[in-house]
Amino acid sequence: MTEKTIFAQSIDYIQQKGKDILHRSVSSEELLMIDNLFLEANRIFVYGAGRSGLVAKAFAIRLVHLGFQTFVIGETIGAPVKKGDLTVIVTGSGETIPTVMTAEIAHKIGVKVLVIAGKKDSRVLKFADLSVVLSAECDEPERKQLAPLGTLFEASAWIFLDGLVSELMERKGETEKSMQLRHATLE
């Protein structure tokens, strides 16, 4: 019998930990409230920094495919955030200054704020109308080698948000075919 490579160990570890994180992340009642935030929003603005920002941008693309008017905060094409809009913030630490400031400004404007965070006691959560904490904190020694830095949060956030896309598809009566019609044609 051959030993598993570090690559295979890492994949197995990330999948198992992600599954554990996601299964304890949100109740069906909370999911319904999250769905309603999207369905009631005039427009949706997403934000994240670093790798969390990449997860947020990927989610923004799917929201466009679902027919939501969506903007990525900090990009060159944008619009002013107004009451009736939704701001979605993806953050592992929940402590980075631009992330906390974005949530605070949106909150002060009266915009609904949904935060997807990796830590339950982070500062950004005090500005959230709703939050999902994907607690990826783990002291296992193998985590540092198999899923370094924020990997567990970022992978879990990506999967959570893709699951939310499927939920929103169902609620809006969308199909892959209808979403394909909104897919970029010049890429």
MODELLER restraints for C-alpha pairs under 7 A, 6 or more apart:
rsr = mdl.restraints
at = mdl.atoms
rsr.add(forms.Gaussian(group=physical.xy_distance, feature=features.Distance(at['CA:9:A'], at['CA:146:A']), mean=7.00, stdev=0.5))
rsr.add(forms.Gaussian(group=physical.xy_distance, feature=features.Distance(at['CA:10:A'], at['CA:146:A']), mean=4.46, stdev=0.5))
rsr.add(forms.Gaussian(group=physical.xy_distance, feature=features.Distance(at['CA:10:A'], at['CA:147:A']), mean=6.61, stdev=0.5))
rsr.add(forms.Gaussian(group=physical.xy_distance, feature=features.Distance(at['CA:13:A'], at['CA:146:A']), mean=6.79, stdev=0.5))
rsr.add(forms.Gaussian(group=physical.xy_distance, feature=features.Distance(at['CA:14:A'], at['CA:147:A']), mean=6.46, stdev=0.5))
rsr.add(forms.Gaussian(group=physical.xy_distance, feature=features.Distance(at['CA:14:A'], at['CA:152:A']), mean=6.41, stdev=0.5))
rsr.add(forms.Gaussian(group=physical.xy_distance, feature=features.Distance(at['CA:18:A'], at['CA:152:A']), mean=6.34, stdev=0.5))
rsr.add(forms.Gaussian(group=physical.xy_distance, feature=features.Distance(at['CA:18:A'], at['CA:155:A']), mean=6.95, stdev=0.5))
rsr.add(forms.Gaussian(group=physical.xy_distance, feature=features.Distance(at['CA:18:A'], at['CA:156:A']), mean=5.22, stdev=0.5))
rsr.add(forms.Gaussian(group=physical.xy_distance, feature=features.Distance(at['CA:21:A'], at['CA:134:A']), mean=5.94, stdev=0.5))
rsr.add(forms.Gaussian(group=physical.xy_distance, feature=features.Distance(at['CA:21:A'], at['CA:135:A']), mean=6.41, stdev=0.5))
rsr.add(forms.Gaussian(group=physical.xy_distance, feature=features.Distance(at['CA:21:A'], at['CA:136:A']), mean=6.58, stdev=0.5))
rsr.add(forms.Gaussian(group=physical.xy_distance, feature=features.Distance(at['CA:21:A'], at['CA:156:A']), mean=7.00, stdev=0.5))
rsr.add(forms.Gaussian(group=physical.xy_distance, feature=features.Distance(at['CA:22:A'], at['CA:134:A']), mean=6.83, stdev=0.5))
rsr.add(forms.Gaussian(group=physical.xy_distance, feature=features.Distance(at['CA:22:A'], at['CA:156:A']), mean=6.57, stdev=0.5))
rsr.add(forms.Gaussian(group=physical.xy_distance, feature=features.Distance(at['CA:22:A'], at['CA:160:A']), mean=6.85, stdev=0.5))
rsr.add(forms.Gaussian(group=physical.xy_distance, feature=features.Distance(at['CA:25:A'], at['CA:132:A']), mean=6.44, stdev=0.5))
rsr.add(forms.Gaussian(group=physical.xy_distance, feature=features.Distance(at['CA:25:A'], at['CA:133:A']), mean=6.24, stdev=0.5))
rsr.add(forms.Gaussian(group=physical.xy_distance, feature=features.Distance(at['CA:25:A'], at['CA:134:A']), mean=5.70, stdev=0.5))
rsr.add(forms.Gaussian(group=physical.xy_distance, feature=features.Distance(at['CA:26:A'], at['CA:132:A']), mean=6.57, stdev=0.5))
rsr.add(forms.Gaussian(group=physical.xy_distance, feature=features.Distance(at['CA:35:A'], at['CA:168:A']), mean=6.51, stdev=0.5))
rsr.add(forms.Gaussian(group=physical.xy_distance, feature=features.Distance(at['CA:41:A'], at['CA:84:A']), mean=5.70, stdev=0.5))
rsr.add(forms.Gaussian(group=physical.xy_distance, feature=features.Distance(at['CA:41:A'], at['CA:85:A']), mean=4.95, stdev=0.5))
rsr.add(forms.Gaussian(group=physical.xy_distance, feature=features.Distance(at['CA:41:A'], at['CA:86:A']), mean=5.65, stdev=0.5))
rsr.add(forms.Gaussian(group=physical.xy_distance, feature=features.Distance(at['CA:42:A'], at['CA:84:A']), mean=5.61, stdev=0.5))
rsr.add(forms.Gaussian(group=physical.xy_distance, feature=features.Distance(at['CA:42:A'], at['CA:85:A']), mean=5.04, stdev=0.5))
rsr.add(forms.Gaussian(group=physical.xy_distance, feature=features.Distance(at['CA:43:A'], at['CA:68:A']), mean=6.76, stdev=0.5))
rsr.add(forms.Gaussian(group=physical.xy_distance, feature=features.Distance(at['CA:43:A'], at['CA:69:A']), mean=5.13, stdev=0.5))
rsr.add(forms.Gaussian(group=physical.xy_distance, feature=features.Distance(at['CA:43:A'], at['CA:70:A']), mean=5.93, stdev=0.5))
rsr.add(forms.Gaussian(group=physical.xy_distance, feature=features.Distance(at['CA:43:A'], at['CA:85:A']), mean=4.87, stdev=0.5))
rsr.add(forms.Gaussian(group=physical.xy_distance, feature=features.Distance(at['CA:43:A'], at['CA:86:A']), mean=6.32, stdev=0.5))
rsr.add(forms.Gaussian(group=physical.xy_distance, feature=features.Distance(at['CA:44:A'], at['CA:69:A']), mean=6.26, stdev=0.5))
rsr.add(forms.Gaussian(group=physical.xy_distance, feature=features.Distance(at['CA:44:A'], at['CA:70:A']), mean=4.71, stdev=0.5))
rsr.add(forms.Gaussian(group=physical.xy_distance, feature=features.Distance(at['CA:44:A'], at['CA:71:A']), mean=6.33, stdev=0.5))
rsr.add(forms.Gaussian(group=physical.xy_distance, feature=features.Distance(at['CA:44:A'], at['CA:85:A']), mean=5.83, stdev=0.5))
rsr.add(forms.Gaussian(group=physical.xy_distance, feature=features.Distance(at['CA:44:A'], at['CA:86:A']), mean=4.81, stdev=0.5))
rsr.add(forms.Gaussian(group=physical.xy_distance, feature=features.Distance(at['CA:44:A'], at['CA:87:A']), mean=5.86, stdev=0.5))
rsr.add(forms.Gaussian(group=physical.xy_distance, feature=features.Distance(at['CA:45:A'], at['CA:70:A']), mean=5.73, stdev=0.5))
rsr.add(forms.Gaussian(group=physical.xy_distance, feature=features.Distance(at['CA:45:A'], at['CA:71:A']), mean=4.80, stdev=0.5))
rsr.add(forms.Gaussian(group=physical.xy_distance, feature=features.Distance(at['CA:45:A'], at['CA:72:A']), mean=5.65, stdev=0.5))
rsr.add(forms.Gaussian(group=physical.xy_distance, feature=features.Distance(at['CA:45:A'], at['CA:73:A']), mean=6.22, stdev=0.5))
rsr.add(forms.Gaussian(group=physical.xy_distance, feature=features.Distance(at['CA:45:A'], at['CA:86:A']), mean=6.13, stdev=0.5))
rsr.add(forms.Gaussian(group=physical.xy_distance, feature=features.Distance(at['CA:45:A'], at['CA:87:A']), mean=4.66, stdev=0.5))
rsr.add(forms.Gaussian(group=physical.xy_distance, feature=features.Distance(at['CA:45:A'], at['CA:88:A']), mean=6.13, stdev=0.5))
rsr.add(forms.Gaussian(group=physical.xy_distance, feature=features.Distance(at['CA:46:A'], at['CA:56:A']), mean=6.10, stdev=0.5))
rsr.add(forms.Gaussian(group=physical.xy_distance, feature=features.Distance(at['CA:46:A'], at['CA:60:A']), mean=6.65, stdev=0.5))
rsr.add(forms.Gaussian(group=physical.xy_distance, feature=features.Distance(at['CA:46:A'], at['CA:71:A']), mean=6.39, stdev=0.5))
rsr.add(forms.Gaussian(group=physical.xy_distance, feature=features.Distance(at['CA:46:A'], at['CA:72:A']), mean=4.96, stdev=0.5))
rsr.add(forms.Gaussian(group=physical.xy_distance, feature=features.Distance(at['CA:46:A'], at['CA:73:A']), mean=5.92, stdev=0.5))
rsr.add(forms.Gaussian(group=physical.xy_distance, feature=features.Distance(at['CA:46:A'], at['CA:87:A']), mean=5.67, stdev=0.5))
rsr.add(forms.Gaussian(group=physical.xy_distance, feature=features.Distance(at['CA:46:A'], at['CA:88:A']), mean=4.65, stdev=0.5))
rsr.add(forms.Gaussian(group=physical.xy_distance, feature=features.Distance(at['CA:46:A'], at['CA:89:A']), mean=5.81, stdev=0.5))
rsr.add(forms.Gaussian(group=physical.xy_distance, feature=features.Distance(at['CA:47:A'], at['CA:53:A']), mean=6.16, stdev=0.5))
rsr.add(forms.Gaussian(group=physical.xy_distance, feature=features.Distance(at['CA:47:A'], at['CA:56:A']), mean=6.10, stdev=0.5))
rsr.add(forms.Gaussian(group=physical.xy_distance, feature=features.Distance(at['CA:47:A'], at['CA:72:A']), mean=6.07, stdev=0.5))
rsr.add(forms.Gaussian(group=physical.xy_distance, feature=features.Distance(at['CA:47:A'], at['CA:73:A']), mean=5.40, stdev=0.5))
rsr.add(forms.Gaussian(group=physical.xy_distance, feature=features.Distance(at['CA:47:A'], at['CA:88:A']), mean=6.28, stdev=0.5))
rsr.add(forms.Gaussian(group=physical.xy_distance, feature=features.Distance(at['CA:47:A'], at['CA:89:A']), mean=4.84, stdev=0.5))
rsr.add(forms.Gaussian(group=physical.xy_distance, feature=features.Distance(at['CA:47:A'], at['CA:90:A']), mean=6.33, stdev=0.5))
rsr.add(forms.Gaussian(group=physical.xy_distance, feature=features.Distance(at['CA:48:A'], at['CA:56:A']), mean=5.92, stdev=0.5))
rsr.add(forms.Gaussian(group=physical.xy_distance, feature=features.Distance(at['CA:48:A'], at['CA:89:A']), mean=5.76, stdev=0.5))
rsr.add(forms.Gaussian(group=physical.xy_distance, feature=features.Distance(at['CA:48:A'], at['CA:90:A']), mean=4.96, stdev=0.5))
rsr.add(forms.Gaussian(group=physical.xy_distance, feature=features.Distance(at['CA:48:A'], at['CA:91:A']), mean=5.93, stdev=0.5))
rsr.add(forms.Gaussian(group=physical.xy_distance, feature=features.Distance(at['CA:48:A'], at['CA:99:A']), mean=6.73, stdev=0.5))
rsr.add(forms.Gaussian(group=physical.xy_distance, feature=features.Distance(at['CA:51:A'], at['CA:154:A']), mean=6.96, stdev=0.5))
rsr.add(forms.Gaussian(group=physical.xy_distance, feature=features.Distance(at['CA:52:A'], at['CA:90:A']), mean=5.71, stdev=0.5))
rsr.add(forms.Gaussian(group=physical.xy_distance, feature=features.Distance(at['CA:52:A'], at['CA:91:A']), mean=5.69, stdev=0.5))
rsr.add(forms.Gaussian(group=physical.xy_distance, feature=features.Distance(at['CA:52:A'], at['CA:92:A']), mean=6.76, stdev=0.5))
rsr.add(forms.Gaussian(group=physical.xy_distance, feature=features.Distance(at['CA:52:A'], at['CA:154:A']), mean=6.03, stdev=0.5))
rsr.add(forms.Gaussian(group=physical.xy_distance, feature=features.Distance(at['CA:53:A'], at['CA:90:A']), mean=6.79, stdev=0.5))
rsr.add(forms.Gaussian(group=physical.xy_distance, feature=features.Distance(at['CA:55:A'], at['CA:154:A']), mean=6.97, stdev=0.5))
rsr.add(forms.Gaussian(group=physical.xy_distance, feature=features.Distance(at['CA:55:A'], at['CA:158:A']), mean=5.67, stdev=0.5))
rsr.add(forms.Gaussian(group=physical.xy_distance, feature=features.Distance(at['CA:56:A'], at['CA:90:A']), mean=6.07, stdev=0.5))
rsr.add(forms.Gaussian(group=physical.xy_distance, feature=features.Distance(at['CA:57:A'], at['CA:72:A']), mean=6.64, stdev=0.5))
rsr.add(forms.Gaussian(group=physical.xy_distance, feature=features.Distance(at['CA:59:A'], at['CA:161:A']), mean=6.43, stdev=0.5))
rsr.add(forms.Gaussian(group=physical.xy_distance, feature=features.Distance(at['CA:60:A'], at['CA:70:A']), mean=6.28, stdev=0.5))
rsr.add(forms.Gaussian(group=physical.xy_distance, feature=features.Distance(at['CA:60:A'], at['CA:72:A']), mean=6.97, stdev=0.5))
rsr.add(forms.Gaussian(group=physical.xy_distance, feature=features.Distance(at['CA:62:A'], at['CA:165:A']), mean=6.96, stdev=0.5))
rsr.add(forms.Gaussian(group=physical.xy_distance, feature=features.Distance(at['CA:63:A'], at['CA:70:A']), mean=6.63, stdev=0.5))
rsr.add(forms.Gaussian(group=physical.xy_distance, feature=features.Distance(at['CA:64:A'], at['CA:70:A']), mean=6.03, stdev=0.5))
rsr.add(forms.Gaussian(group=physical.xy_distance, feature=features.Distance(at['CA:65:A'], at['CA:179:A']), mean=4.83, stdev=0.5))
rsr.add(forms.Gaussian(group=physical.xy_distance, feature=features.Distance(at['CA:65:A'], at['CA:180:A']), mean=6.98, stdev=0.5))
rsr.add(forms.Gaussian(group=physical.xy_distance, feature=features.Distance(at['CA:65:A'], at['CA:182:A']), mean=5.10, stdev=0.5))
rsr.add(forms.Gaussian(group=physical.xy_distance, feature=features.Distance(at['CA:65:A'], at['CA:183:A']), mean=5.91, stdev=0.5))
rsr.add(forms.Gaussian(group=physical.xy_distance, feature=features.Distance(at['CA:66:A'], at['CA:169:A']), mean=6.87, stdev=0.5))
rsr.add(forms.Gaussian(group=physical.xy_distance, feature=features.Distance(at['CA:66:A'], at['CA:174:A']), mean=6.95, stdev=0.5))
rsr.add(forms.Gaussian(group=physical.xy_distance, feature=features.Distance(at['CA:66:A'], at['CA:179:A']), mean=5.69, stdev=0.5))
rsr.add(forms.Gaussian(group=physical.xy_distance, feature=features.Distance(at['CA:71:A'], at['CA:78:A']), mean=5.92, stdev=0.5))
rsr.add(forms.Gaussian(group=physical.xy_distance, feature=features.Distance(at['CA:82:A'], at['CA:109:A']), mean=6.88, stdev=0.5))
rsr.add(forms.Gaussian(group=physical.xy_distance, feature=features.Distance(at['CA:82:A'], at['CA:111:A']), mean=6.43, stdev=0.5))
rsr.add(forms.Gaussian(group=physical.xy_distance, feature=features.Distance(at['CA:83:A'], at['CA:109:A']), mean=6.50, stdev=0.5))
rsr.add(forms.Gaussian(group=physical.xy_distance, feature=features.Distance(at['CA:83:A'], at['CA:110:A']), mean=5.37, stdev=0.5))
rsr.add(forms.Gaussian(group=physical.xy_distance, feature=features.Distance(at['CA:83:A'], at['CA:111:A']), mean=4.87, stdev=0.5))
rsr.add(forms.Gaussian(group=physical.xy_distance, feature=features.Distance(at['CA:84:A'], at['CA:111:A']), mean=6.10, stdev=0.5))
rsr.add(forms.Gaussian(group=physical.xy_distance, feature=features.Distance(at['CA:85:A'], at['CA:111:A']), mean=5.58, stdev=0.5))
rsr.add(forms.Gaussian(group=physical.xy_distance, feature=features.Distance(at['CA:85:A'], at['CA:112:A']), mean=6.55, stdev=0.5))
rsr.add(forms.Gaussian(group=physical.xy_distance, feature=features.Distance(at['CA:86:A'], at['CA:111:A']), mean=5.88, stdev=0.5))
rsr.add(forms.Gaussian(group=physical.xy_distance, feature=features.Distance(at['CA:86:A'], at['CA:112:A']), mean=4.88, stdev=0.5))
rsr.add(forms.Gaussian(group=physical.xy_distance, feature=features.Distance(at['CA:86:A'], at['CA:113:A']), mean=5.92, stdev=0.5))
rsr.add(forms.Gaussian(group=physical.xy_distance, feature=features.Distance(at['CA:87:A'], at['CA:106:A']), mean=6.98, stdev=0.5))
rsr.add(forms.Gaussian(group=physical.xy_distance, feature=features.Distance(at['CA:87:A'], at['CA:111:A']), mean=6.90, stdev=0.5))
rsr.add(forms.Gaussian(group=physical.xy_distance, feature=features.Distance(at['CA:87:A'], at['CA:112:A']), mean=6.20, stdev=0.5))
rsr.add(forms.Gaussian(group=physical.xy_distance, feature=features.Distance(at['CA:87:A'], at['CA:113:A']), mean=4.86, stdev=0.5))
rsr.add(forms.Gaussian(group=physical.xy_distance, feature=features.Distance(at['CA:87:A'], at['CA:114:A']), mean=6.20, stdev=0.5))
rsr.add(forms.Gaussian(group=physical.xy_distance, feature=features.Distance(at['CA:88:A'], at['CA:113:A']), mean=5.97, stdev=0.5))
rsr.add(forms.Gaussian(group=physical.xy_distance, feature=features.Distance(at['CA:88:A'], at['CA:114:A']), mean=4.78, stdev=0.5))
rsr.add(forms.Gaussian(group=physical.xy_distance, feature=features.Distance(at['CA:88:A'], at['CA:115:A']), mean=5.81, stdev=0.5))
rsr.add(forms.Gaussian(group=physical.xy_distance, feature=features.Distance(at['CA:89:A'], at['CA:114:A']), mean=6.29, stdev=0.5))
rsr.add(forms.Gaussian(group=physical.xy_distance, feature=features.Distance(at['CA:89:A'], at['CA:115:A']), mean=4.77, stdev=0.5))
rsr.add(forms.Gaussian(group=physical.xy_distance, feature=features.Distance(at['CA:89:A'], at['CA:116:A']), mean=6.06, stdev=0.5))
rsr.add(forms.Gaussian(group=physical.xy_distance, feature=features.Distance(at['CA:90:A'], at['CA:115:A']), mean=6.06, stdev=0.5))
rsr.add(forms.Gaussian(group=physical.xy_distance, feature=features.Distance(at['CA:90:A'], at['CA:116:A']), mean=4.78, stdev=0.5))
rsr.add(forms.Gaussian(group=physical.xy_distance, feature=features.Distance(at['CA:90:A'], at['CA:117:A']), mean=6.06, stdev=0.5))
rsr.add(forms.Gaussian(group=physical.xy_distance, feature=features.Distance(at['CA:91:A'], at['CA:116:A']), mean=6.26, stdev=0.5))
rsr.add(forms.Gaussian(group=physical.xy_distance, feature=features.Distance(at['CA:91:A'], at['CA:117:A']), mean=4.90, stdev=0.5))
rsr.add(forms.Gaussian(group=physical.xy_distance, feature=features.Distance(at['CA:91:A'], at['CA:118:A']), mean=6.56, stdev=0.5))
rsr.add(forms.Gaussian(group=physical.xy_distance, feature=features.Distance(at['CA:92:A'], at['CA:117:A']), mean=5.27, stdev=0.5))
rsr.add(forms.Gaussian(group=physical.xy_distance, feature=features.Distance(at['CA:92:A'], at['CA:118:A']), mean=4.33, stdev=0.5))
rsr.add(forms.Gaussian(group=physical.xy_distance, feature=features.Distance(at['CA:92:A'], at['CA:119:A']), mean=6.81, stdev=0.5))
rsr.add(forms.Gaussian(group=physical.xy_distance, feature=features.Distance(at['CA:92:A'], at['CA:150:A']), mean=6.71, stdev=0.5))
rsr.add(forms.Gaussian(group=physical.xy_distance, feature=features.Distance(at['CA:92:A'], at['CA:153:A']), mean=6.16, stdev=0.5))
rsr.add(forms.Gaussian(group=physical.xy_distance, feature=features.Distance(at['CA:93:A'], at['CA:117:A']), mean=6.86, stdev=0.5))
rsr.add(forms.Gaussian(group=physical.xy_distance, feature=features.Distance(at['CA:93:A'], at['CA:118:A']), mean=5.90, stdev=0.5))
rsr.add(forms.Gaussian(group=physical.xy_distance, feature=features.Distance(at['CA:93:A'], at['CA:119:A']), mean=6.08, stdev=0.5))
rsr.add(forms.Gaussian(group=physical.xy_distance, feature=features.Distance(at['CA:93:A'], at['CA:122:A']), mean=6.73, stdev=0.5))
rsr.add(forms.Gaussian(group=physical.xy_distance, feature=features.Distance(at['CA:94:A'], at['CA:100:A']), mean=6.95, stdev=0.5))
rsr.add(forms.Gaussian(group=physical.xy_distance, feature=features.Distance(at['CA:94:A'], at['CA:117:A']), mean=6.02, stdev=0.5))
rsr.add(forms.Gaussian(group=physical.xy_distance, feature=features.Distance(at['CA:94:A'], at['CA:119:A']), mean=6.76, stdev=0.5))
rsr.add(forms.Gaussian(group=physical.xy_distance, feature=features.Distance(at['CA:94:A'], at['CA:122:A']), mean=4.89, stdev=0.5))
rsr.add(forms.Gaussian(group=physical.xy_distance, feature=features.Distance(at['CA:94:A'], at['CA:123:A']), mean=6.02, stdev=0.5))
rsr.add(forms.Gaussian(group=physical.xy_distance, feature=features.Distance(at['CA:94:A'], at['CA:124:A']), mean=5.16, stdev=0.5))
rsr.add(forms.Gaussian(group=physical.xy_distance, feature=features.Distance(at['CA:95:A'], at['CA:122:A']), mean=6.05, stdev=0.5))
rsr.add(forms.Gaussian(group=physical.xy_distance, feature=features.Distance(at['CA:95:A'], at['CA:123:A']), mean=5.82, stdev=0.5))
rsr.add(forms.Gaussian(group=physical.xy_distance, feature=features.Distance(at['CA:95:A'], at['CA:124:A']), mean=6.46, stdev=0.5))
rsr.add(forms.Gaussian(group=physical.xy_distance, feature=features.Distance(at['CA:100:A'], at['CA:123:A']), mean=6.79, stdev=0.5))
rsr.add(forms.Gaussian(group=physical.xy_distance, feature=features.Distance(at['CA:100:A'], at['CA:124:A']), mean=4.86, stdev=0.5))
rsr.add(forms.Gaussian(group=physical.xy_distance, feature=features.Distance(at['CA:103:A'], at['CA:113:A']), mean=6.80, stdev=0.5))
rsr.add(forms.Gaussian(group=physical.xy_distance, feature=features.Distance(at['CA:103:A'], at['CA:124:A']), mean=6.47, stdev=0.5))
rsr.add(forms.Gaussian(group=physical.xy_distance, feature=features.Distance(at['CA:103:A'], at['CA:127:A']), mean=5.81, stdev=0.5))
rsr.add(forms.Gaussian(group=physical.xy_distance, feature=features.Distance(at['CA:104:A'], at['CA:127:A']), mean=5.74, stdev=0.5))
rsr.add(forms.Gaussian(group=physical.xy_distance, feature=features.Distance(at['CA:106:A'], at['CA:113:A']), mean=6.92, stdev=0.5))
rsr.add(forms.Gaussian(group=physical.xy_distance, feature=features.Distance(at['CA:107:A'], at['CA:113:A']), mean=6.65, stdev=0.5))
rsr.add(forms.Gaussian(group=physical.xy_distance, feature=features.Distance(at['CA:107:A'], at['CA:127:A']), mean=5.91, stdev=0.5))
rsr.add(forms.Gaussian(group=physical.xy_distance, feature=features.Distance(at['CA:112:A'], at['CA:129:A']), mean=6.02, stdev=0.5))
rsr.add(forms.Gaussian(group=physical.xy_distance, feature=features.Distance(at['CA:113:A'], at['CA:128:A']), mean=4.93, stdev=0.5))
rsr.add(forms.Gaussian(group=physical.xy_distance, feature=features.Distance(at['CA:113:A'], at['CA:129:A']), mean=5.24, stdev=0.5))
rsr.add(forms.Gaussian(group=physical.xy_distance, feature=features.Distance(at['CA:113:A'], at['CA:130:A']), mean=6.66, stdev=0.5))
rsr.add(forms.Gaussian(group=physical.xy_distance, feature=features.Distance(at['CA:114:A'], at['CA:128:A']), mean=5.65, stdev=0.5))
rsr.add(forms.Gaussian(group=physical.xy_distance, feature=features.Distance(at['CA:114:A'], at['CA:129:A']), mean=6.07, stdev=0.5))
rsr.add(forms.Gaussian(group=physical.xy_distance, feature=features.Distance(at['CA:114:A'], at['CA:130:A']), mean=5.00, stdev=0.5))
rsr.add(forms.Gaussian(group=physical.xy_distance, feature=features.Distance(at['CA:114:A'], at['CA:131:A']), mean=5.46, stdev=0.5))
rsr.add(forms.Gaussian(group=physical.xy_distance, feature=features.Distance(at['CA:115:A'], at['CA:125:A']), mean=6.77, stdev=0.5))
rsr.add(forms.Gaussian(group=physical.xy_distance, feature=features.Distance(at['CA:115:A'], at['CA:128:A']), mean=5.96, stdev=0.5))
rsr.add(forms.Gaussian(group=physical.xy_distance, feature=features.Distance(at['CA:115:A'], at['CA:130:A']), mean=6.57, stdev=0.5))
rsr.add(forms.Gaussian(group=physical.xy_distance, feature=features.Distance(at['CA:115:A'], at['CA:131:A']), mean=4.64, stdev=0.5))
rsr.add(forms.Gaussian(group=physical.xy_distance, feature=features.Distance(at['CA:115:A'], at['CA:132:A']), mean=6.31, stdev=0.5))
rsr.add(forms.Gaussian(group=physical.xy_distance, feature=features.Distance(at['CA:116:A'], at['CA:131:A']), mean=5.82, stdev=0.5))
rsr.add(forms.Gaussian(group=physical.xy_distance, feature=features.Distance(at['CA:116:A'], at['CA:132:A']), mean=4.87, stdev=0.5))
rsr.add(forms.Gaussian(group=physical.xy_distance, feature=features.Distance(at['CA:116:A'], at['CA:133:A']), mean=5.98, stdev=0.5))
rsr.add(forms.Gaussian(group=physical.xy_distance, feature=features.Distance(at['CA:117:A'], at['CA:132:A']), mean=6.30, stdev=0.5))
rsr.add(forms.Gaussian(group=physical.xy_distance, feature=features.Distance(at['CA:117:A'], at['CA:133:A']), mean=4.91, stdev=0.5))
rsr.add(forms.Gaussian(group=physical.xy_distance, feature=features.Distance(at['CA:117:A'], at['CA:134:A']), mean=6.06, stdev=0.5))
rsr.add(forms.Gaussian(group=physical.xy_distance, feature=features.Distance(at['CA:118:A'], at['CA:133:A']), mean=5.51, stdev=0.5))
rsr.add(forms.Gaussian(group=physical.xy_distance, feature=features.Distance(at['CA:118:A'], at['CA:134:A']), mean=4.91, stdev=0.5))
rsr.add(forms.Gaussian(group=physical.xy_distance, feature=features.Distance(at['CA:118:A'], at['CA:135:A']), mean=4.85, stdev=0.5))
rsr.add(forms.Gaussian(group=physical.xy_distance, feature=features.Distance(at['CA:118:A'], at['CA:136:A']), mean=6.08, stdev=0.5))
rsr.add(forms.Gaussian(group=physical.xy_distance, feature=features.Distance(at['CA:118:A'], at['CA:153:A']), mean=5.92, stdev=0.5))
rsr.add(forms.Gaussian(group=physical.xy_distance, feature=features.Distance(at['CA:119:A'], at['CA:133:A']), mean=6.28, stdev=0.5))
rsr.add(forms.Gaussian(group=physical.xy_distance, feature=features.Distance(at['CA:119:A'], at['CA:135:A']), mean=5.63, stdev=0.5))
rsr.add(forms.Gaussian(group=physical.xy_distance, feature=features.Distance(at['CA:120:A'], at['CA:133:A']), mean=5.95, stdev=0.5))
rsr.add(forms.Gaussian(group=physical.xy_distance, feature=features.Distance(at['CA:125:A'], at['CA:131:A']), mean=6.94, stdev=0.5))
rsr.add(forms.Gaussian(group=physical.xy_distance, feature=features.Distance(at['CA:134:A'], at['CA:153:A']), mean=6.44, stdev=0.5))
rsr.add(forms.Gaussian(group=physical.xy_distance, feature=features.Distance(at['CA:136:A'], at['CA:152:A']), mean=5.71, stdev=0.5))
rsr.add(forms.Gaussian(group=physical.xy_distance, feature=features.Distance(at['CA:136:A'], at['CA:153:A']), mean=5.38, stdev=0.5))
rsr.add(forms.Gaussian(group=physical.xy_distance, feature=features.Distance(at['CA:169:A'], at['CA:175:A']), mean=6.55, stdev=0.5))
